[in-house]
Each structure stands twice: as C-alpha cells, then as structure tokens.
C-alpha cells in the first residue's frame, strides 16, 4: 500500500512538473515578472466603501492589474479595515474569477497579515502580539493561537 502511494505521488509530481514547465515556456518574460509582483489591495479596490456588505473590488482595476499587468499576488485588506467574512468571500471569489479568466489561468495569491489573530476579519479573535506570547514561555498557548488564527 505504502509503495503504491509513493509511486502515485511521484507520477503526480512528474505530471504537474511537466504542466508547469509547459506553462512557463508559453509565458513571456513580462508575464513571468508580473507573476512575481505583489501589489497592495488598494490598487484594485473601489474608491470608497459605502457599507461592509458590498464587494470592495473594482473589476476594471482588478482586470487591468491581473490580465494586463499579470500581477500574481495581492496583499492587505480593503481600506485597511476589518471586513465581514462574507465580504472576504466576495473579494477572494472575484479576484480568483478574474485571475482564472486570464491567459495564464494562474490563481492569484492573496496575502493577509494575521500575526496576532485574524485582525482584518470582523468578529475574529485577537491575541497578544507574538513578543508578548514569547514572554510567557508557554509553547502550548502559542501553538493554540496559530491553530485558531489559521481556522479564521
């Protein structure tokens, strides 16, 4: 059984590696550079957010950044404030839909700092900063904070 799983894993890696090599060969240097570029969410957001239920993604700006400039990664929160979980779902679905409709169809990589809890998600748990947890010398608490943050 273990031998079969190992062989299957090797085969999958070989197929994926071949697909990646083919994709990279088909991309221009400009597209590759774009994929390595990370922008702040501010560059693809609407000019203002009237309420927290609306989608803050400006589709014209998002399509320009992702399809024209080949941006591969976006970081930060809309308007630098905590958003509802449902708004985050709209944001991520919107950006992935734009990305998957691009020529390369490479999913966008989205980053959000959550170093002491998911502070950019409304009603999420906030924890002390890591330096404070380190001062407690309690590894179990630090591990639990990481687990909770990853779920949120």
Secondary structure by P-SEA (a helix, b strand, c coil): caaaaaaaaaaaaaaaaaaaaaaaaaccaaaaaaaacccccccccccccccccccccaaaaaaaacccccccccccccccccccaaaaaaaaaaaaaaaaaccccbbbbbbbbccccccccccccccccaaaaaaaccaaaaaaaaaaaaac
